[in-house]
């Protein structure tokens, strides 16, 4: 990857990781406080920490790299662009967070259009920062990581807030025939990070939002033997199927 806005790939990767980590105090304190939601419509929920985390990440990135930002909470800043820009999900797994389930993450990616160049996903509960990208390697808390071969047994999936329940259930039925075990973590970012690390073997979800998966796709792209299918849908939605070490199963 060539230098972008005067920054090397290594410095941008470090910046993405620092940005993903910079709101840990907001999230750890917020999960202990358990504030009421700002909004809860259907299967979607918005918490004070969603906005607080994104505002701080945007400020952090703006002070260090003058690139546009697409964030879940505030949309585009700096103008919508297909050239390199940041994609931010400040709190992926908001419902888990709200209910006190320790499965959520912060996701920061550098993308060109729908191509993830690098990414960082931070898990505040385990203090794990996974960063990397295609051609850049994969790093856990700064240490190079080489995940073991994938046995193709354990699939992560989910039930996105705006997905058609019939489509999701039909797909899940097919997946149960292809995989030995299926898990719903409630966080697409964390699911993809764990696929990249080798804790999970695959991830598939329909009608998931781009900011939920951008950094995770960069991380999986850094792992050897990954097969990735990403199909853009209307707006910022995607259909995603990812495995490590083999072909994407049917369904």
C-alpha positions as CSV (number, residue, x, y, z in Angstrom):
1,X,0.0,0.0,0.0
2,X,1.4,3.4,-1.0
3,X,1.7,6.3,1.4
4,X,-1.6,8.1,2.0
5,X,-1.9,11.7,3.1
6,X,1.8,11.7,4.0
7,X,1.5,8.6,6.2
8,X,3.0,5.2,5.7
9,X,0.9,2.0,5.9
10,X,2.6,1.2,9.2
11,X,1.8,4.6,10.7
12,X,-1.8,4.4,9.5
13,X,-2.2,0.9,11.0
14,X,-0.8,2.2,14.3
15,X,-3.2,5.2,14.2
16,X,-6.2,2.9,13.5
17,X,-5.3,0.9,16.6
18,X,-4.8,3.9,18.8
19,X,-8.1,5.3,17.6
20,X,-9.9,2.1,18.4
21,X,-8.4,2.1,21.9
22,X,-9.0,5.7,22.7
23,X,-12.5,5.3,24.1
24,X,-11.9,2.4,26.5
25,X,-12.7,4.6,29.5
26,X,-16.0,5.7,28.0
27,X,-17.1,2.1,27.4
28,X,-15.8,0.5,30.6
29,X,-17.4,3.2,32.7
30,X,-20.6,3.2,30.6
31,X,-21.1,-0.5,30.9
32,X,-20.9,-0.2,34.7
33,X,-23.3,2.8,34.7
34,X,-25.9,1.1,32.5
35,X,-27.6,4.4,31.3
36,X,-31.0,4.3,29.7
37,X,-31.0,4.0,25.9
38,X,-31.4,7.1,23.8
39,X,-33.6,5.2,21.4
40,X,-34.8,1.6,20.9
41,X,-36.7,0.9,17.7
42,X,-37.4,-2.7,16.7
43,X,-34.2,-4.7,17.1
44,X,-32.0,-1.6,17.0
45,X,-30.8,0.3,20.1
46,X,-28.9,3.6,20.5
47,X,-26.9,4.3,23.7
48,X,-25.1,7.5,24.9
49,X,-21.8,5.6,24.6
50,X,-22.4,5.1,20.8
51,X,-22.2,8.9,20.2
52,X,-19.6,9.6,22.8
53,X,-17.2,7.0,21.5
54,X,-17.6,8.1,17.9
55,X,-17.1,11.8,18.7
56,X,-13.8,11.0,20.5
57,X,-12.6,8.7,17.7
58,X,-13.4,11.4,15.0
59,X,-11.5,14.0,17.0
60,X,-8.5,11.7,17.5
61,X,-8.3,10.8,13.8
62,X,-8.8,14.4,12.6
63,X,-5.9,15.6,14.7
64,X,-3.5,13.0,13.1
65,X,-4.6,12.3,9.5
66,X,-6.7,14.6,7.4
67,X,-8.9,12.0,5.7
68,X,-12.7,11.7,5.4
69,X,-14.6,9.6,7.9
70,X,-17.7,7.5,7.6
71,X,-19.1,6.6,11.0
72,X,-22.2,4.7,12.0
73,X,-23.6,7.5,14.2
74,X,-22.7,10.7,12.2
75,X,-22.3,9.5,8.6
76,X,-19.7,11.2,6.5
77,X,-17.5,14.1,7.5
78,X,-15.0,15.6,5.1
79,X,-17.2,14.6,2.1
80,X,-18.2,11.2,0.8
81,X,-15.3,9.7,-1.0
82,X,-14.2,6.6,-2.8
83,X,-10.5,7.5,-2.1
84,X,-9.0,6.4,1.2
85,X,-11.1,7.2,4.2
86,X,-11.8,6.0,7.7
87,X,-14.8,3.8,8.5
88,X,-15.7,3.8,12.2
89,X,-18.1,1.7,14.3
90,X,-17.7,3.1,17.8
91,X,-19.6,0.4,19.6
92,X,-20.4,-2.8,17.8
93,X,-22.6,-5.0,19.9
94,X,-24.6,-2.2,21.6
95,X,-27.4,-4.6,22.8
96,X,-24.8,-6.8,24.5
97,X,-23.2,-3.8,26.0
98,X,-26.6,-2.5,27.3
99,X,-27.5,-5.9,28.9
100,X,-24.1,-6.3,30.5
101,X,-22.9,-9.1,28.1
102,X,-19.1,-8.7,27.7
103,X,-19.1,-9.2,23.9
104,X,-18.7,-5.9,22.0
105,X,-15.9,-4.1,20.2
106,X,-14.7,-0.8,18.6
107,X,-13.9,-1.0,14.9
108,X,-11.7,1.4,12.8
109,X,-10.9,0.7,9.1
110,X,-9.1,2.5,6.3
111,X,-10.9,1.8,3.1
112,X,-10.9,2.8,-0.6
113,X,-14.5,2.5,-1.6
114,X,-15.6,-1.0,-0.4
115,X,-12.1,-2.3,-0.3
116,X,-10.6,-2.5,3.2
117,X,-7.0,-1.6,3.2
118,X,-6.3,-2.1,6.9
119,X,-8.2,-2.3,10.1
120,X,-8.2,-2.5,13.9
121,X,-10.7,-4.0,16.2
122,X,-10.5,-3.4,20.0
123,X,-12.1,-5.6,22.6
124,X,-12.2,-3.5,25.8
125,X,-13.3,-6.4,28.0
126,X,-10.3,-8.5,27.2
127,X,-8.0,-5.6,26.4
128,X,-7.2,-7.2,23.0
129,X,-6.4,-5.1,20.0
130,X,-6.2,-7.0,16.7
131,X,-4.8,-4.9,13.8
132,X,-3.6,-5.7,10.3
133,X,-4.5,-5.8,6.6
134,X,-3.8,-7.5,3.3
135,X,0.0,-7.5,2.9
136,X,0.6,-5.9,6.3
137,X,0.3,-8.9,8.6
138,X,-1.9,-9.5,11.6
139,X,-1.0,-8.3,15.1
140,X,-2.5,-8.9,18.5
141,X,-1.5,-6.1,20.9
142,X,1.4,-5.3,18.7
143,X,2.8,-8.9,18.5
144,X,2.7,-10.6,15.1
145,X,0.1,-13.4,15.0
146,X,0.0,-16.5,12.8
147,X,-3.3,-18.3,13.5
148,X,-3.3,-22.1,13.2
149,X,-5.0,-23.8,10.3
150,X,-8.8,-23.6,10.4
151,X,-10.6,-26.9,11.0
152,X,-13.8,-25.5,9.3
153,X,-16.1,-26.4,12.1
154,X,-17.3,-23.3,14.0
155,X,-19.3,-20.6,12.2
156,X,-20.3,-17.2,13.6
157,X,-23.5,-15.5,12.3
158,X,-26.0,-13.0,13.4
159,X,-29.5,-11.5,13.1
160,X,-29.0,-7.9,11.9
161,X,-31.4,-5.3,13.0
162,X,-32.9,-4.6,9.6
163,X,-32.6,-8.1,8.0
164,X,-35.6,-10.0,6.7
165,X,-36.4,-12.7,9.4
166,X,-37.4,-15.2,6.8
167,X,-34.2,-14.8,4.8
168,X,-32.1,-15.1,7.9
169,X,-33.9,-18.2,9.2
170,X,-33.6,-19.9,5.8
171,X,-29.9,-19.2,5.6
172,X,-29.4,-20.4,9.2
173,X,-31.2,-23.7,8.4
174,X,-28.7,-24.3,5.5
175,X,-25.7,-23.3,7.7
176,X,-26.7,-25.9,10.3
177,X,-26.1,-28.6,7.7
178,X,-22.7,-27.3,6.6
179,X,-21.1,-26.5,10.0
180,X,-20.7,-28.5,13.2
181,X,-21.4,-25.6,15.5
182,X,-22.9,-22.1,15.0
183,X,-22.5,-19.1,17.3
184,X,-24.2,-15.7,17.5
185,X,-21.9,-13.3,19.4
186,X,-24.0,-10.2,18.8
187,X,-21.0,-8.4,17.3
188,X,-20.0,-8.7,13.7
189,X,-16.7,-6.9,14.3
190,X,-15.8,-9.3,17.2
191,X,-16.9,-12.3,15.1
192,X,-14.6,-11.4,12.2
193,X,-11.7,-10.6,14.5
194,X,-12.0,-14.0,16.1
195,X,-12.1,-15.6,12.6
196,X,-8.9,-13.8,11.8
197,X,-7.4,-15.0,15.0
198,X,-8.5,-18.6,14.5
199,X,-10.9,-18.8,17.4
200,X,-13.7,-19.2,14.9
201,X,-13.5,-20.7,11.4
202,X,-16.1,-18.7,9.5
203,X,-18.6,-15.9,9.6
204,X,-21.7,-15.3,7.4
205,X,-24.4,-12.6,7.7
206,X,-26.9,-11.1,5.5
207,X,-27.9,-7.4,5.3
208,X,-25.1,-6.4,7.7
209,X,-23.9,-2.8,7.6
210,X,-20.6,-1.9,6.0
211,X,-19.1,-0.2,9.2
212,X,-19.8,-3.4,11.1
213,X,-17.5,-5.5,8.9
214,X,-15.0,-3.2,7.2
215,X,-12.2,-3.6,9.7
216,X,-12.9,-7.3,10.2
217,X,-12.7,-8.0,6.5
218,X,-9.3,-6.2,6.5
219,X,-8.1,-8.5,9.4
220,X,-9.4,-11.7,7.7
221,X,-7.7,-10.5,4.5
222,X,-4.4,-10.5,6.5
223,X,-4.8,-14.1,7.5
224,X,-3.5,-16.9,5.3
225,X,-6.0,-19.1,3.4
226,X,-9.0,-16.8,3.7
227,X,-11.9,-16.9,1.3
228,X,-14.1,-13.8,1.3
229,X,-17.3,-13.1,-0.5
230,X,-18.7,-9.6,0.1
231,X,-21.8,-8.5,-1.9
232,X,-22.9,-4.8,-1.7
233,X,-26.7,-4.3,-1.1
234,X,-28.7,-1.1,-1.1
235,X,-27.2,1.8,0.9
236,X,-24.5,0.7,3.3
237,X,-25.7,-2.9,3.7
238,X,-23.7,-6.0,2.7
239,X,-24.0,-9.8,2.4
240,X,-20.8,-11.4,3.9
241,X,-19.4,-14.9,3.8
242,X,-15.9,-15.6,5.2
243,X,-13.9,-18.7,5.9
244,X,-10.3,-19.4,6.7
245,X,-8.5,-22.2,4.9
246,X,-11.1,-23.3,2.4
247,X,-14.1,-22.6,0.3
248,X,-17.1,-20.7,1.5
249,X,-19.8,-23.3,2.5
250,X,-23.2,-23.1,0.7
251,X,-26.0,-21.2,2.4
